[in-house]
Structures are given as structure tokens and as C-alpha cells.
Amino acid sequence: NIPTGIPLVYDLDEDFQPVKPGGTYLDPDAAAEAILAVANQGKK
């Protein structure tokens, strides 16, 4: 359940490799709400 339109931040090490795979959301609270919205799409 990956929300669209929510920016991700990638911290890179000295070799330009991601420190945390998948990055972190710039606004974790908005991302959590969007993840729930994506999970509920198509449900009635």
C-alpha cells in the first residue's frame, strides 16, 4: 500500500547508497493516512 504524492527522503552514505532502504516519508503522519486510504480503495 504505497501512497502517491507523498514525498520520500533518502539519506545516502559516502558511497551514495541509501542508508535506509525505501527511504522515509517527509511527513509520516500524512503518509500513514494515505496508506490507510490506499488500503481501503475498492472496499465497500
Secondary structure, DSSP 8 states (H G I E B T S, - for coil): ---SS--EE--B-TTS-BSSTT-EESSHHHHHHHHHHHHHTT--
